[in-house]
């Protein structure tokens, strides 16, 4: 399985979080969910709690899972993705400045491990 992650490295001002989060959850990700050959879509959002004293650096992460490279390539070239990117580009004007940071995309090969109960 292949996973493409979009890491949102940065922050959203607390007063803007509801607007930003609602857009991601109610508009953007539902469009992404229509992309062909996408096996799984997850949103990981930090809970704002420090870990071992370090504040979260990632506001959120999107995980897009595919069965193989061919499916990922097909999806990334699809009309559904092109439409989503067009809508997102138009919507950026409404949300410019809400997210302060950068978005990084990284592809991973994922390996699942069977969980074994502790003795």
N, C-alpha and C positions, 0 to 999 in steps of 0.2 A: 504494500500500500504506500502511496505517496501522499504527503501532507504539505500544503502550502500554507504558511503562516504569515499573517499581516500583523506586525508588532507596532502598536501605537506607543511610541516612546515619548512620554511627556505628560501633560496634565490638561484638565479642563477645570476652569474656575468653578467653585461650588455653585455659584448662582446660575451657571450655564449648563450644569450637568444634566438636568432633566431634559432640556431642549435637545442637547446633543445625543443623549442616550435614547430618547424617544425616536429621534430620526434614525439612528442606527438600527434599533430594534423593530420599528414599525414601517420603515421605508426601505432602507438600504439592504439589510439582510434578507427580507422577503424577496427582493429582486434577485439577489445572489442565489437564493434557494431554487430559482427557476433554471439555473444554468445546467446545460446538458452534461451528463456523465459525472456529475458531482455526486459522490457516494455519501458524504456526511458533511455537515456544516455546524460548527460550534462557535459560540461567543464566550470568551473567558474575560471576565472583568474583575479587576482587583477590588478587594474589599476595603482598601484604604488603610489597612492595618500594617504597621511595620513588621518586618521579619528580621529577627535577631538584631533589632535596633535600626535597621535600614528601611527608609521609606520606599514604597513601590516606585519603580522607574517606568513601568508600563501601565498605561491607563487601561488598555484592553488588548486582546489578541483575537483575531479571527482565525479559525482552523478550517481549511477546505481539504477534504480527503478524496482521493481518487484511487481506482484500482491499479492504474499503471500510467506510465508516461504518455502513452497514446491518448488515453482519456483526458489527462490534464491538458495536453496540447490542443485536443479537439475543443475542450471547454473554453480555453483561453482565446481561441480564434472564433468562437461562436457569436452569432448575431445577438443572442440574449446578453452576453457579456458586453458586447459593444454598446447595446442599448443602455445597460446599467451604467457604464462609464460615461455615456453622454448625459444621462440624467444627473449623475453625481457631479459632473463638471458644471452643469447648470445650477445645481443646488449649492455648490461651494460658496457662491456669493452670499447666500443666506447665512451660512455657518462660518464664514471666514473669521478667523481669530478665536473661535470657541475652543478648538483644540490647539494647544501650544506645544509643538514638538514636531517629530518626524515619524513617518510610517516606513517601516522596512519589511520587505517581503523575502522570505527564505523558504526554500523547498527542502523537505526531509524525506528520507526513506524511513517508514515506520515499521517496527517489529513488535508484534504483540507477544506478551509472555503470559503463560497460564499462571494464575494465582494458586498458591498452595497454602492451606491453613497451617498456622503454627501448631506445633505439637504440644 
